[in-house]
Amino acid sequence: MLEKIKLNLFKLKSKNDLESIYRFFKKSTRKWFDKNQNPRKEFFHVRGCLLCKSKSSQEVYKIDGFTYHECLSCMSIYTKPHLREVVLDNLYSDGTYQVYQDKLVKKGKKIRKEILEERKYLQIKQFLSKKTPKLLDIGCGSGTFLDICKQNGWHVEGVDPSPTVKQTVFENYSIKVHQGDFNQMKFNKSFDVITLWGVLEHVADPIAMMKRVKASLKRNGMVIFEVPSANCFISEYLRKYNFSPTRYIESGRHNIFFSIEAIREISKNLELKIEYIETNGLDVQTILMKEFDNKITDKILNMQDVLNDLLLGDHYRVFLRN
């Protein structure tokens, strides 16, 4: 497999921008709570685990008013009570989430495209026999990953709920993007590859989306998704030393943190074969939230590299075959 990238968080997202966006979303979510920081019923409801539907859980931490529970069945971690679906939809359609894209994602566009997106393309290529596969990227955002694949001869399309993404991606890369909810879309074709980079943790029903993904996947096709991990180092750190991290938790946006048990169960239930799993994390720098000289930074990145080797990084990247 490809060598992992030792990524410096602060070259991808500056400390000031991380803190600024954290404060912006914390302020944006205040309306969801009463004066005593209790969740308001018009915005929240109680439901079971988003992945296995079990109602049996235990609280593991509370951050910025949101309570996080560990499912006692699949061991994933999710918000309980949970934001109502209409609240989630509004978050992505009214432009609030676009602030995150503009402030953090776009600023790191060069590193993302030349290093991170290129590695994604090379990773997927290893599992394919077709030289020019058809790829659908759900939650395509700025479209940089799609452009890398297009430059290498792949036939690509995107899906995104943002009303501005469709036009922007077409203007920048001449790539077709379907605007709206993937679960409500009908395609008259199937795809060799479907990708979901940081998508499933945002939606109200990840399993329903995965079923729709499989229905649009060709036989022997690949689905690749990246999701925050419930088994990572920073999650264990939060259990013992609770604080409000500027990334990873992302209260109000990340609604479910996937356990390895849940990933295996999803693949089994959907009859998808696990080809490969890795973690890509920024746990240590997220906890320290401080910039150091090059010598210390290199040691921190080496520590993170070991955590990723142990599958303890804060995001899982999962490769499944139909």
Buried (B, 14 or more C-beta within 10 A) or exposed (E): EEEBBEBBBBEBBBBEBBEBBBEBBBEBBEEBBEEEEEBEEEBBBEBBBBBBEEEEBEEBBEBBBBBBBBBEBBBBBBBBBBBBEEBBBBBBBEBBBBBBBBBBBEBBEEBBBEBBBBBBBEBBBEBBEBEEBBBBBBBBBBBBBBBBBBEBEBBBBBBBBBBEBBEBBBEEBEBEBBBBBBBEEEBEEBBBBBBBBBBBBBBBBBBEBBBBBBEBBBEEBBBBBBBBBBBBBBBBBBEEEEEEBBBBBBBBBBBBBBBBBBBBBBBEEBEBEBBBBBBBBBBBBBBEBEEEEEEEBEEBBEBBBEBBEEBBBBBBBBBBBB
